[in-house]
């Protein structure tokens, strides 16, 4: 009987640990997604800046 109780407690602790690990992973995933989104915006801004500079040069060449 005591072995059974001990097994139940160990199982419950294991489940709690897994749930905490899952929550930690979810937090990590949210952070990673935020960083990726930020990088994508920065990339889009850089592309816009490069194309703007390119357009400026083209206009200056025409003058």
C-alpha positions as CSV (number, residue, x, y, z in Angstrom):
1,X,0.0,0.0,0.0
2,X,2.8,2.4,0.9
3,X,4.6,1.6,-2.4
4,X,1.4,2.5,-4.3
5,X,1.1,5.8,-2.4
6,X,4.7,6.6,-3.1
7,X,4.2,5.8,-6.8
8,X,1.2,8.1,-7.0
9,X,3.1,11.0,-5.4
10,X,6.1,10.4,-7.7
11,X,3.7,10.4,-10.7
12,X,2.0,13.6,-9.6
13,X,5.4,15.3,-9.0
14,X,6.5,14.1,-12.5
15,X,3.3,15.5,-14.1
16,X,3.8,18.8,-12.3
17,X,7.4,19.0,-13.5
18,X,6.3,18.3,-17.1
19,X,3.6,20.9,-16.9
20,X,6.1,23.5,-15.6
21,X,8.6,22.5,-18.4
22,X,5.8,22.9,-20.9
23,X,5.0,26.4,-19.6
24,X,8.6,27.3,-19.7
25,X,8.8,26.1,-23.3
26,X,5.7,28.1,-24.2
27,X,7.3,31.2,-22.7
28,X,10.5,30.5,-24.7
29,X,8.5,30.0,-27.8
30,X,6.7,33.4,-27.3
31,X,10.0,35.1,-26.8
32,X,11.5,33.5,-30.0
33,X,8.4,34.5,-32.0
34,X,8.7,38.0,-30.8
35,X,12.3,38.2,-31.7
36,X,11.6,36.7,-35.2
37,X,8.8,39.2,-35.7
38,X,11.2,42.0,-34.7
39,X,13.8,40.8,-37.1
40,X,11.3,40.6,-39.9
41,X,10.2,44.2,-39.3
42,X,13.9,45.3,-39.2
43,X,14.5,43.4,-42.4
44,X,11.5,45.0,-44.1
45,X,12.7,48.5,-43.0
46,X,16.2,47.8,-44.4
47,X,14.7,46.6,-47.7
48,X,12.6,49.7,-47.9
49,X,15.6,51.9,-47.1
50,X,17.8,50.2,-49.7
51,X,15.1,50.5,-52.4
52,X,14.6,54.2,-51.4
53,X,18.4,54.9,-51.8
54,X,18.3,53.0,-55.1
55,X,15.4,55.2,-56.3
56,X,17.2,58.3,-55.2
57,X,20.3,57.3,-57.2
58,X,18.3,56.6,-60.3
59,X,16.6,60.0,-60.0
60,X,20.0,61.7,-59.5
61,X,21.4,59.9,-62.6
62,X,18.5,61.2,-64.7
63,X,19.2,64.9,-63.6
